[in-house]
């Protein structure tokens, strides 16, 4: 029986390899990078560099650090991933900060036992990456709720006369996450505003939960929490990035009985309780899409975030600008970023962290200033 199964496997493999080899000249010529890389914060002092290709293949990063050359693969349990068009490589932050990296992918047409059929390798140009470098002022560009409207978002961003040090993508960048091509849109927006040269903090919005690829996209970031929640630091600013889930109950007809955010957010809440306040941080900022933190599937995050010393919560979801203090009894500032505002408007926000406070400046795509506020804190 073993010999028969082995013979059948060899025959099937031979047919697949021959067929793929005949198509190889065409398929490998069509192989290309179709979403350029961005560098995402992913917690635990790590970045995850993510890009995509037109066909399945491998992904790897090359760079030099401390006199040593590194090649880091997109791998899982020692196997280099080759059956996907999305590629993600997790690297220590100190390896990329103020450094140059290049990302590569190789076309893989067939991968069978004992044999593989590989095509050409495509590579990016070297990318100069800037992390925190001791600057006195830190600027974070907040672009939430793009909802497939990048052109208006770009017009709003163009109103700022300074470049950001990092990007905060605060959810609902797309309206559905039905397939990988929707995640590729998220990647294209991330690169559009970061150019792969500054970090991106990404939190999942409720619309990015909707669709078959909503959960699959989370795995790409390779967070050690197993979810789209993590903590990270940019110099003296400590970020707590949360996944607020959906804006309806699990039982709502919208989800067809196929979601369990109640359990997911409960696990996230237990993780949140394990965190300690960042004593050395000048500011602690919570980034989450849905701002209703006092009741996330029955979990009250207000007291936990208060104990963690949060100074400012940055939310989205409401499609309007708003600045509040002590909302729902939480003794810290809460800001809503505008995002898509009506059918033809978009509002972007630049946060500037200084020694004296945090300034928020908001512009829309028609070059109109839509809000300005300075958050000040007692020593």
Residue, then its C-alpha position, 0 to 999 in steps of 0.5 A: x500500500x505504501x509503495x502504491x501511494x508513493x508511486x501515485x504521489x510521484x506521478x501526480x508530482x511529475x504532472x504538476x511539475x511538467x505543467x508548471x514548467x511549461x507555463x513557467x516562462x510566462x508566469x515568472x515574467x509576470x511575477x512582480x512586487x505589487x504592494x511596496x513594503x511598509x514597516x509596521x509596529x508589532x510589539x515587543x520591540x519588533x517591526x514587521x515589514x510587509x509587502x505583496x507580490x502578484x503571484x505566490x513566492x518567498x519573501x525575505x529582507x536583507x540589511x547590514x547591522x553592527x558590521x554583520x549582514x542579515x537575511x531574514x525570511x518570511x518563515x513559519x516553524x522553520x519553513x520558508x513560506x512560498x504559497x502566499x502573495x503576502x510577505x511579512x518579516x519580523x525584525x528587531x527595531x534596533x536593526x532597522x532604526x536609522x538603517x537601510x533595508x532591501x526586500x526581495x521575493x522569489x517566484x515559486x511555481x511548485x513546491x512538492x516533497x523533494x522538489x521545487x520549481x522556482x522562478x525569478x527574484x524581484x528586489x526593491x531599491x534600498x530603503x532608508x528607514x528612520x526610527x526615533x533619533x532623539x528629536x525634541x518634537x515627535x509628529x504622528x500623522x493620524x489617517x483613520x477611516x480612509x474607506x477606499x478614499x486615498x486621494x482625498x486623504x492625500x489632499x488633506x495630508x498635503x496641507x501639513x507643512x511638516x513631515x511626520x515621524x510615524x503614521x497612525x492608521x487607526x482602522x477602517x482603511x477599507x470597508x470590507x476585508x473579503x479577500x487578500x486584495x482588500x488587504x493589499x489596499x491597506x498595504x498600498x495606503x500604508x506605503x503611500x503615506x510612509x514610503x516604507x521609511x517611517x514606522x506605521x501603527x495600525x489598529x483594526x477597525x470594525x469594517x476590517x473585521x468584515x469578510x473572510x480575510x479579516x482574521x487572516x490579515x491579523x496573522x500577517x503582523x506576527x504579534x506575540x499576543x496572537x491578536x491585533x493588539x500590542x504595545x510599542x514605543x517611539x522615543x518618550x511616547x508609549x503606545x497601547x494599541x487595541x483592537x476594539x472589535x465590532x460596533x454590534x453584538x455578535x448576534x447581529x444579523x450582519x455577521x450571520x452567526x460567524x463571529x465571536x468577538x466576545x471571547x476575543x475581546x475578553x482575551x484582549x482584556x486579560x492581556x491588558x490587565x497584565x500590562x504595567x504603566x510605562x514609568x519612563x515614558x513622557x506620554x502614554x497614548x492609547x490608540x483604538x478605533x471605536x472610542x467607547x472604552x467603557x463597554x467593549x463586549x461587557x469589558x470596561x477598559x476605562x479603569x485599566x487604562x487609567x491605571x496604566x497612566x494613559x494621557x490621551x486616547x486616539x479614536x476614529x469611527x465617528x467620522x468627525x473631529x472631537x476633543x474631550x476630557x473625562x468622557x465616561x468618567x475616564x480622567x484623560x483626554x480623548x480625541x476623535x480623528x475625522x477620516x472620511x467626513x461625508x461623501x466628498x470630505x476627508x479630515x487628517x490630523x497631525x499630532x505633535x508631541x513636545x515637552x509642554x504637551x500634545x498639539x492636534x492640528x486637523x485639515x480636510x482635503x479642501x485645505x480648510x483647518x477643521x480643528x486645533x487643540x493642545x493637550x496639556x498635563x500637570x507634572 
